Amino acid sequence: MSRVVRIVSPFAKPLRKTSTEAERKVWRALRDRRFAETKLRRQHSVGPYIADFACISAKLILELDGSQHNDSREYDARRTAYLNECGWRVVRFPNAEVFTNFDWVMQTIAWHLAAQTTEHPHPGPR
């Protein structure tokens, strides 16, 4: 069952102005079709949720999880289940991974974007 719900959150724009350092680092690599010639959006509303990054054409959501996510695993699971029901794939990265293993994060994102159309081997473990 695929839901088509579009709620524009009044919180998305302020979140773009208060991004974390990890979000800013990833966004510098993804913005303006710099990465895999793919259009991604930052702080994109999907239903009642706001995704850190979204590629509409690939129906892919990228989430960067800071330390606060350790306390909200149930919320994250409900959120991911909702987004999956809406037809989105959700890929999560810990903020620390962005700083310690940026190349692997970007390879993984590239694999998920490419997996929409062709078979590519997953970049594998770090």
C-alpha positions in Angstrom: 0.0 0.0 0.0 1.5 3.3 -1.1 0.5 6.5 0.6 0.8 9.8 -1.2 0.9 12.4 1.5 2.5 15.8 1.1 2.5 18.0 4.2 4.8 21.0 4.0 6.3 21.4 7.4 6.9 24.9 8.7 10.0 23.5 10.5 11.9 22.4 7.3 13.2 25.9 6.4 14.5 26.7 10.0 16.2 23.2 10.1 18.1 24.1 6.9 19.5 27.2 8.7 20.5 25.2 11.8 22.1 22.1 10.2 24.7 20.0 12.1 28.3 20.0 11.0 27.8 16.5 9.6 24.8 17.6 7.5 26.7 20.6 6.2 29.6 18.4 5.2 27.4 15.9 3.3 25.3 18.7 1.8 28.5 20.3 0.3 29.1 17.1 -1.6 25.5 16.4 -2.6 24.1 19.9 -3.6 23.6 21.3 -7.1 23.7 17.8 -8.7 27.4 17.6 -7.8 27.1 14.0 -6.7 26.2 11.4 -9.3 24.4 14.1 -11.3 21.4 13.5 -9.0 19.1 16.1 -7.6 18.8 15.8 -3.8 16.9 18.0 -1.4 17.8 19.0 2.1 15.2 18.9 4.9 12.5 17.6 2.7 9.0 17.0 4.1 7.4 13.6 3.7 4.1 13.3 5.5 4.6 14.4 9.1 8.4 13.9 8.9 11.3 15.9 7.7 14.1 13.9 6.0 17.7 15.2 6.2 18.2 14.5 2.5 15.9 13.1 -0.2 16.2 12.1 -3.8 12.7 12.1 -5.2 13.6 10.3 -8.5 15.2 7.4 -6.6 12.7 7.5 -3.7 15.7 7.5 -1.3 16.0 9.3 2.0 19.4 9.8 3.7 19.4 10.3 7.5 22.3 11.4 9.6 21.9 10.3 13.2 23.6 12.2 16.0 23.9 10.9 19.6 20.3 11.9 20.4 19.2 9.0 18.1 20.5 6.5 20.7 17.5 7.5 22.9 14.9 7.5 20.0 15.3 4.1 18.3 11.6 3.3 18.6 10.7 6.7 17.1 13.2 6.1 14.3 11.8 2.6 13.6 8.2 4.0 13.4 9.4 6.8 11.2 11.3 4.5 8.9 8.3 2.1 8.7 6.0 5.0 7.7 8.5 6.2 5.1 8.8 2.7 3.7 5.0 2.4 3.5 5.1 5.6 1.4 7.5 4.0 -1.0 10.8 5.5 0.3 14.0 3.6 1.1 15.7 5.0 4.2 19.5 4.8 4.7 21.0 6.0 8.0 24.5 7.0 8.9 25.8 8.0 12.3 27.2 11.5 12.3 30.6 10.1 13.5 30.8 8.0 10.4 30.6 11.2 8.3 33.8 12.5 10.0 35.7 9.2 10.3 34.8 7.5 7.0 33.4 10.1 4.6 34.5 8.2 1.5 32.6 5.1 2.5 29.5 7.2 3.3 29.6 8.7 -0.1 30.2 5.4 -1.8 27.3 3.9 0.0 25.1 6.8 -1.1 26.2 6.3 -4.7 25.4 2.6 -4.5 21.9 3.3 -3.2 21.3 5.9 -5.9 22.6 3.6 -8.7 20.7 0.6 -7.3 17.5 2.2 -8.5 18.4 1.4 -12.1 21.2 -1.1 -12.3 22.9 -3.8 -10.2 26.1 -2.5 -8.5 28.1 -4.3 -5.8 27.6 -2.7 -2.4 30.8 -0.9 -1.3 31.0 -3.3 1.6 32.1 -2.8 5.2 34.3 0.1 6.2 
